[in-house]
Amino acid sequence: MSTTGRKKKDLSGEYLGILYESDEEKHFLFWVELLMLSGHILRVERGNTFSLTEGLVNEYSIEMPRKGTIIKRQQLLRPSVYTPDYKIYWNPKRHRKFVWTLDYDSKCDKLIGHTDVDGNLYTLIECKSDFDRNNMTRLFISNQKFTWTMHDQYVNLCKIPELFAKTFTPPKYLYTSTGKPRKINFEVRTLKQYLTS
């Protein structure tokens, strides 16, 4: 419960058969939906969990008068894991406007992608708003570095609506959940306009 006595609004739900936990994740799925309909994205799923640290446990023994020696465990550091919001699989013939991989000999100005053992191209996504509530972007950047260092997996930070301003804006984003026109402070482009720019 917040300090004002109000409960935090539940922003979770389901869209495209995929769970989301915030408005930013839902708005990102609007973007994904158009790219699925256009054949750029093959499928989307929730991200898989990565182990980042093993933690630290201290084992020590104590002598009990009637039980003898007992081994005790003391948790000094808990293990930590990180789960990106989404994993997106891209059409290998239609991804170049959106995805860059580490083997391309060019400047990176797109989502950074990976290829799995079966040759599938995918990106890992973390959705945030432009407004950094509770300094969560800093926490993400730490998780991003650990995920890269421990697993060679790059997680892309997608800030909404910054992503829409850079690429295209899904029509469903133009209106609020109550049907009112959303205040937008950037030039709105359609997917078609972005693809032909």
C-alpha positions in Angstrom: 0.0 0.0 0.0 1.3 3.5 -0.8 1.9 6.2 1.7 -1.3 7.9 0.6 -3.3 4.9 1.6 -4.4 4.0 -1.9 -3.7 0.6 -3.5 -1.4 0.4 -6.5 -3.4 0.1 -9.7 -3.1 -3.4 -11.3 -1.8 -2.7 -14.8 -1.4 -6.4 -15.8 -3.4 -8.3 -18.4 -3.2 -10.3 -21.6 -2.8 -9.2 -25.2 -2.2 -11.5 -28.2 -2.3 -14.3 -25.7 0.8 -12.9 -24.0 0.8 -11.6 -20.4 1.9 -8.1 -19.7 2.6 -6.4 -16.4 2.5 -2.7 -17.2 1.0 -0.2 -19.7 4.4 0.0 -21.4 4.5 -3.7 -22.0 1.0 -3.6 -23.4 1.8 -0.7 -25.7 4.9 -2.6 -26.9 2.7 -5.5 -27.8 0.6 -3.1 -30.0 3.9 -2.4 -31.9 4.7 -6.1 -32.1 1.2 -6.9 -33.4 1.6 -4.7 -36.5 5.0 -6.3 -37.2 3.5 -9.8 -36.9 0.7 -8.8 -39.3 3.3 -7.5 -41.8 5.4 -10.6 -41.5 8.4 -9.0 -39.9 8.0 -10.8 -36.5 7.2 -14.5 -36.5 6.3 -14.8 -32.8 6.6 -13.2 -29.4 6.8 -14.9 -25.9 7.6 -13.9 -22.4 11.4 -13.7 -21.8 13.2 -16.6 -20.2 14.9 -16.3 -16.8 18.7 -15.9 -16.4 20.7 -16.7 -13.3 23.0 -13.7 -12.5 24.6 -14.6 -9.2 24.8 -17.7 -7.2 24.6 -16.0 -3.8 26.8 -16.8 -0.8 26.1 -19.3 2.0 28.1 -19.7 5.1 28.1 -23.2 6.6 29.3 -23.6 10.1 29.0 -26.1 12.9 27.9 -25.8 16.5 28.0 -28.2 19.3 24.7 -29.0 21.0 24.8 -30.7 24.4 22.5 -33.6 23.6 22.7 -33.7 19.8 26.4 -33.3 19.1 27.7 -31.4 16.2 25.0 -29.7 14.0 25.8 -28.0 10.6 24.0 -24.7 10.2 23.6 -22.6 7.0 23.6 -18.9 7.0 22.5 -17.0 3.8 24.9 -14.0 3.4 23.8 -13.2 -0.2 20.7 -14.5 -1.9 21.0 -15.8 -5.5 19.7 -13.3 -8.1 17.9 -13.9 -11.4 16.6 -11.7 -14.1 13.8 -12.1 -16.6 13.4 -9.8 -19.6 9.9 -8.9 -20.6 9.8 -10.4 -24.0 11.6 -12.6 -26.5 10.8 -11.8 -30.1 11.6 -14.1 -33.1 12.1 -12.2 -36.4 11.6 -13.2 -40.0 15.2 -13.7 -41.3 14.2 -12.1 -44.6 12.4 -9.1 -43.2 14.3 -7.9 -40.1 17.0 -5.5 -41.4 15.0 -2.3 -40.7 14.6 -3.3 -37.0 17.4 -5.7 -35.9 21.2 -5.5 -35.9 23.5 -8.4 -35.0 27.0 -8.4 -33.7 28.4 -9.7 -37.0 27.1 -6.8 -39.1 29.9 -4.4 -40.3 27.9 -1.3 -39.6 26.9 1.1 -36.8 24.3 -0.3 -34.4 21.2 1.9 -34.4 18.6 -0.9 -34.1 17.6 -3.6 -31.7 20.5 -6.0 -31.0 19.7 -9.5 -32.0 21.1 -13.0 -31.6 20.9 -16.2 -33.5 20.1 -19.4 -31.6 21.5 -22.9 -32.3 18.7 -23.6 -34.8 19.4 -20.4 -36.8 16.4 -18.4 -35.4 16.9 -14.6 -35.1 15.6 -13.2 -31.8 15.8 -10.1 -29.6 15.3 -9.8 -25.9 13.3 -6.8 -24.7 12.8 -4.9 -21.5 10.0 -2.3 -21.6 10.2 0.9 -19.6 8.5 4.3 -19.8 10.4 7.5 -20.5 9.7 8.5 -16.9 12.1 6.4 -14.7 9.9 5.4 -11.7 11.9 4.4 -8.6 15.2 4.4 -10.5 14.3 1.1 -12.2 16.3 1.9 -15.4 19.5 1.9 -13.3 18.6 -1.6 -11.9 17.9 -2.8 -15.4 21.3 -1.6 -16.7 23.0 -3.6 -13.9 20.9 -6.7 -14.9 21.7 -6.0 -18.6 25.4 -6.0 -17.9 25.3 -9.2 -15.8 23.1 -11.0 -18.5 25.7 -10.0 -21.2 28.7 -11.0 -19.0 27.2 -14.3 -17.7 25.2 -15.5 -20.7 26.3 -13.5 -23.8 22.8 -12.3 -24.2 22.0 -8.6 -24.9 18.7 -7.3 -23.6 17.4 -4.2 -25.4 15.8 -1.4 -23.4 12.7 -0.2 -25.2 11.4 3.0 -23.7 7.8 3.8 -24.6 7.0 6.1 -26.4 10.6 6.8 -27.4 10.5 3.6 -29.5 7.4 4.8 -31.4 9.0 8.2 -32.1 12.1 6.4 -33.6 10.1 3.9 -35.6 6.3 4.0 -36.0 3.3 4.5 -33.8 0.7 1.7 -33.5 -2.8 3.2 -34.1 -4.0 1.6 -30.8 -1.5 3.8 -28.9 -3.2 7.0 -30.3 -6.0 6.7 -27.8 -6.1 6.1 -24.1 -7.9 3.1 -22.5 -10.9 5.4 -22.1 -11.0 6.2 -25.8 -9.7 9.8 -25.5 -7.0 11.0 -27.9 -3.6 10.6 -26.3 -1.3 13.6 -26.0 1.7 12.8 -28.2 4.8 15.0 -28.4 6.4 13.6 -31.5 5.7 13.1 -35.2 3.5 10.1 -35.7 4.5 7.8 -38.5 2.7 4.7 -39.7 4.5 1.4 -40.2 4.3 1.9 -44.0 5.9 5.4 -43.7 8.7 4.0 -41.6 9.4 1.1 -43.9 9.7 3.4 -46.9 11.8 6.1 -45.2 
